[in-house]
Amino acid sequence: MRSLLERMRAFWHAETWLLASVFVAAALLLIFGFMADEVMDGSTTALDQAIILSFRSGSDNLSGPIGPPWVREMARDITSLGSIAVLGIMSFVVVAYLILAKSRAAALLVLVAVLGGLALNSLLKIQFARPRPDLFIPAAKVFTASFPSGHAAYSAITYMTLAALLARTTESRRLRIYFVAVAVTLTFMIGISRVYLGVHYPTDVLAGWCVGSAWALLCWAIMTRLQHKRQIEPPRDR
């Protein structure tokens, strides 16, 4: 009887998290849709320009972000954590580890989450084709369209997916909160660095966060479902 109750409790917990994840992902996509409509109408242009100019050092040198040179270098270092090169290497290392650890389902899920998110955001960039900020010379090189921010989306997808994967390997609530908090903090810092360096409007970053977080949550929901079906190893403490 006790075993049956524990199974029912675990099933209810898994289903609750699944529904909550899907609901939040849907809400984020709705926010993205509303934001995209406002951006394409030009309704956010004045606010975008005002915020991005607030990060400039003065009217005579708009290309220079506020703060001493070491802050600018630190911002470049932080923004590189959301680049395709860094996230690609990190994802490859994690996928290779999962394959070697014989967790093929988890490896496939991480691969699909990262590559699928990359493809989705690239298609959105092509669809909206928003020009980059042209009020000044940016402090970093850019080569793609502006909306939504790739760095914001890719960092949210990768770091939050990896945080979800790590969180599903432990029953410790503190560790789960820690994993998610680190992922959210990194994603936030990377997004802010894009505005600081002048390569994205704030709405680009917000849209990237919405798309990336929604995709990561959907992958989290799939991971929860697979774990419930024992296709991914259940949580365990080591």
TORZA-484089 format. One record per residue (C-alpha): residue in one letter; chain; x, y, z. Coordinates in Angstrom, 3 decimals. Layout:
N
NODE   lumdren   doke       east      north         up
NODE         A      A          X          Y          Z
...
This chain:
238
NODE   lumdren   doke       east      north         up
NODE         M      A      0.000      0.000      0.000
NODE         R      A      2.823      2.379      0.907
NODE         S      A      4.579      1.621     -2.360
NODE         L      A      1.398      2.422     -4.293
NODE         L      A      0.995      5.737     -2.478
NODE         E      A      4.609      6.681     -3.208
NODE         R      A      4.105      5.914     -6.896
NODE         M      A      0.936      7.997     -7.013
NODE         R      A      2.719     10.862     -5.263
NODE         A      A      5.635     10.680     -7.706
NODE         F      A      3.214     10.568    -10.657
NODE         W      A      1.314     13.611     -9.375
NODE         H      A      4.559     15.512     -8.785
NODE         A      A      5.815     14.728    -12.292
NODE         E      A      2.515     15.663    -13.935
NODE         T      A      2.311     18.923    -11.986
NODE         W      A      5.792     19.976    -13.083
NODE         L      A      4.997     18.939    -16.657
NODE         L      A      1.846     21.061    -16.824
NODE         A      A      3.534     24.009    -15.101
NODE         S      A      6.470     23.901    -17.524
NODE         V      A      4.195     23.813    -20.564
NODE         F      A      2.056     26.637    -19.174
NODE         V      A      5.040     28.907    -18.490
NODE         A      A      6.553     28.101    -21.901
NODE         A      A      3.271     29.029    -23.587
NODE         A      A      3.142     32.296    -21.617
NODE         L      A      6.707     33.166    -22.669
NODE         L      A      5.865     32.506    -26.323
NODE         L      A      2.818     34.755    -26.053
NODE         I      A      4.992     37.506    -24.589
NODE         F      A      7.451     37.011    -27.442
NODE         G      A      4.658     37.274    -30.003
NODE         F      A      3.376     40.502    -28.463
NODE         M      A      6.893     41.930    -28.283
NODE         A      A      7.673     40.987    -31.873
NODE         D      A      4.517     42.768    -33.050
NODE         E      A      5.451     45.909    -31.120
NODE         V      A      9.032     45.844    -32.402
NODE         M      A      7.995     45.437    -36.026
NODE         D      A      5.537     48.337    -35.651
NODE         G      A      8.328     50.525    -34.307
NODE         S      A      6.516     51.107    -31.009
NODE         T      A      9.578     50.186    -28.952
NODE         T      A     12.148     52.192    -30.908
NODE         A      A     12.216     55.253    -28.623
NODE         L      A     12.503     53.176    -25.450
NODE         D      A     15.118     50.888    -26.996
NODE         Q      A     17.263     53.827    -28.061
NODE         A      A     16.926     55.583    -24.710
NODE         I      A     18.051     52.502    -22.784
NODE         I      A     20.935     51.632    -25.079
NODE         L      A     22.172     55.245    -25.033
NODE         S      A     22.134     55.205    -21.232
NODE         F      A     25.034     52.741    -21.435
NODE         R      A     27.144     55.199    -23.494
NODE         S      A     29.830     57.342    -21.897
NODE         G      A     28.744     60.673    -23.421
NODE         S      A     27.444     62.478    -26.481
NODE         D      A     30.967     63.047    -27.817
NODE         N      A     31.949     59.367    -27.685
NODE         L      A     28.853     57.228    -28.147
NODE         S      A     30.870     54.209    -29.255
NODE         G      A     32.422     53.861    -25.802
NODE         P      A     30.372     52.112    -23.081
NODE         I      A     30.308     53.654    -19.613
NODE         G      A     32.922     52.568    -17.131
NODE         P      A     36.696     52.033    -17.208
NODE         P      A     38.369     49.890    -19.911
NODE         W      A     38.556     46.823    -17.665
NODE         V      A     34.758     46.814    -17.368
NODE         R      A     34.467     46.719    -21.158
NODE         E      A     36.880     43.811    -21.360
NODE         M      A     34.954     42.003    -18.649
NODE         A      A     31.739     42.565    -20.614
NODE         R      A     33.374     41.022    -23.702
NODE         D      A     34.461     38.031    -21.628
NODE         I      A     30.953     37.592    -20.256
NODE         T      A     29.303     37.962    -23.645
NODE         S      A     31.591     35.263    -25.078
NODE         L      A     29.976     32.776    -22.683
NODE         G      A     26.885     33.009    -24.878
NODE         S      A     28.682     32.586    -28.192
NODE         I      A     28.071     29.609    -30.457
NODE         A      A     31.733     28.602    -30.127
NODE         V      A     31.729     28.413    -26.320
NODE         L      A     28.265     26.874    -26.020
NODE         G      A     29.063     24.441    -28.830
NODE         I      A     32.200     23.195    -27.068
NODE         M      A     30.358     22.932    -23.754
NODE         S      A     27.466     21.019    -25.340
NODE         F      A     29.840     18.644    -27.119
NODE         V      A     31.668     17.871    -23.869
NODE         V      A     28.390     17.209    -22.027
NODE         V      A     26.927     15.052    -24.822
NODE         A      A     30.152     13.044    -25.088
NODE         Y      A     30.156     12.495    -21.318
NODE         L      A     26.533     11.329    -21.328
NODE         I      A     27.231      8.895    -24.158
NODE         L      A     30.266      7.497    -22.331
NODE         A      A     28.146      7.224    -19.182
NODE         K      A     25.580      5.235    -21.229
NODE         S      A     22.891      7.892    -20.780
NODE         R      A     22.034      8.010    -24.468
NODE         A      A     18.514      9.341    -23.968
NODE         A      A     19.815     12.310    -21.978
NODE         A      A     22.581     12.890    -24.549
NODE         L      A     20.046     12.919    -27.378
NODE         L      A     17.811     15.305    -25.469
NODE         V      A     20.659     17.778    -24.871
NODE         L      A     21.669     17.556    -28.530
NODE         V      A     18.128     18.147    -29.763
NODE         A      A     17.607     20.999    -27.296
NODE         V      A     20.775     22.858    -28.319
NODE         L      A     20.628     22.269    -32.079
NODE         G      A     16.864     22.716    -32.220
NODE         G      A     17.067     25.977    -30.306
NODE         L      A     19.861     27.193    -32.577
NODE         A      A     17.796     26.437    -35.674
NODE         L      A     14.661     28.037    -34.215
NODE         N      A     16.362     31.297    -33.285
NODE         S      A     18.179     31.469    -36.628
NODE         L      A     14.861     31.139    -38.462
NODE         L      A     13.360     33.884    -36.306
NODE         K      A     16.286     36.185    -37.107
NODE         I      A     15.757     35.594    -40.827
NODE         Q      A     12.017     36.129    -40.502
NODE         F      A     12.181     39.460    -38.658
NODE         A      A     15.498     40.700    -40.137
NODE         R      A     15.746     43.614    -37.724
NODE         P      A     18.832     45.775    -38.316
NODE         R      A     21.405     46.105    -35.550
NODE         P      A     21.647     49.349    -33.539
NODE         D      A     23.264     52.002    -35.744
NODE         L      A     23.459     54.932    -33.338
NODE         F      A     27.192     54.388    -32.830
NODE         I      A     29.999     51.953    -33.554
NODE         P      A     29.406     48.906    -31.308
NODE         A      A     32.121     47.596    -28.987
NODE         A      A     31.934     44.099    -30.511
NODE         K      A     31.685     42.604    -33.989
NODE         V      A     28.315     41.272    -35.155
NODE         F      A     27.297     39.422    -38.309
NODE         T      A     23.603     38.506    -38.054
NODE         A      A     20.246     40.236    -37.656
NODE         S      A     19.291     41.759    -34.322
NODE         F      A     15.925     40.271    -33.297
NODE         P      A     15.835     38.101    -31.254
NODE         S      A     19.259     38.103    -29.605
NODE         G      A     21.115     34.881    -30.367
NODE         H      A     23.386     35.147    -27.344
NODE         A      A     20.400     35.630    -25.026
NODE         A      A     18.465     32.753    -26.589
NODE         Y      A     21.380     30.306    -26.899
NODE         S      A     22.588     30.912    -23.351
NODE         A      A     19.077     30.412    -21.962
NODE         I      A     18.630     27.217    -23.972
NODE         T      A     22.006     25.682    -23.170
NODE         Y      A     22.536     26.696    -19.555
NODE         M      A     18.955     26.072    -18.486
NODE         T      A     18.828     22.710    -20.260
NODE         L      A     22.050     21.635    -18.560
NODE         A      A     20.740     22.955    -15.229
NODE         A      A     17.569     20.909    -15.700
NODE         L      A     19.637     17.837    -16.512
NODE         L      A     21.754     18.293    -13.389
NODE         A      A     18.693     19.019    -11.269
NODE         R      A     17.130     15.725    -12.338
NODE         T      A     20.121     13.807    -10.957
NODE         T      A     19.640     14.793     -7.319
NODE         E      A     16.869     14.812     -4.744
NODE         S      A     18.456     17.744     -2.874
NODE         R      A     16.249     20.808     -3.245
NODE         R      A     19.132     23.145     -2.418
NODE         L      A     21.244     21.713     -5.231
NODE         R      A     18.374     21.980     -7.695
NODE         I      A     17.840     25.623     -6.784
NODE         Y      A     21.582     26.221     -7.063
NODE         F      A     21.799     24.719    -10.570
NODE         V      A     18.874     26.765    -11.838
NODE         A      A     20.096     29.955    -10.132
NODE         V      A     23.517     29.657    -11.782
NODE         A      A     21.918     29.125    -15.200
NODE         V      A     19.575     32.097    -14.789
NODE         T      A     22.384     34.343    -13.525
NODE         L      A     24.666     33.488    -16.457
NODE         T      A     21.850     34.011    -18.948
NODE         F      A     20.977     37.374    -17.400
NODE         M      A     24.580     38.607    -17.375
NODE         I      A     25.132     37.587    -20.992
NODE         G      A     21.974     39.387    -22.108
NODE         I      A     22.882     42.588    -20.273
NODE         S      A     26.388     42.495    -21.766
NODE         R      A     24.888     42.558    -25.276
NODE         V      A     23.058     45.811    -24.540
NODE         Y      A     26.099     47.248    -22.750
NODE         L      A     28.335     46.554    -25.742
NODE         G      A     25.800     48.185    -28.047
NODE         V      A     25.158     45.200    -30.314
NODE         H      A     21.520     44.639    -29.318
NODE         Y      A     18.463     46.597    -28.330
NODE         P      A     16.902     45.645    -24.962
NODE         T      A     13.853     44.181    -26.728
NODE         D      A     16.177     41.893    -28.729
NODE         V      A     17.529     40.485    -25.485
NODE         L      A     14.108     40.158    -23.852
NODE         A      A     12.804     38.320    -26.911
NODE         G      A     15.832     36.019    -26.884
NODE         W      A     15.257     35.227    -23.226
NODE         C      A     11.586     34.409    -23.927
NODE         V      A     12.350     32.087    -26.851
NODE         G      A     15.302     30.402    -25.157
NODE         S      A     13.560     29.925    -21.818
NODE         A      A     10.415     28.572    -23.470
NODE         W      A     12.427     26.059    -25.474
NODE         A      A     14.429     25.020    -22.403
NODE         L      A     11.237     24.557    -20.375
NODE         L      A      9.704     22.377    -23.074
NODE         C      A     12.857     20.244    -23.072
NODE         W      A     12.657     20.128    -19.271
NODE         A      A      9.070     18.873    -19.555
NODE         I      A     10.150     16.164    -21.997
NODE         M      A     12.967     15.187    -19.638
NODE         T      A     10.483     14.894    -16.776
NODE         R      A      8.229     12.672    -18.878
NODE         L      A     11.087     10.436    -19.979
NODE         Q      A     12.319     10.137    -16.415
NODE         H      A      8.872      9.147    -15.237
NODE         K      A      8.861      6.411    -17.882
NODE         R      A     12.333      5.301    -16.707
NODE         Q      A     13.907      6.167    -20.070
NODE         I      A     16.222      8.555    -18.239
NODE         E      A     17.801      7.527    -14.951
NODE         P      A     15.774      8.586    -11.870
NODE         P      A     17.177     11.186     -9.461
NODE         R      A     19.869      9.935     -7.147
NODE         D      A     22.375     11.347     -4.691
NODE         R      A     25.978     10.252     -4.814
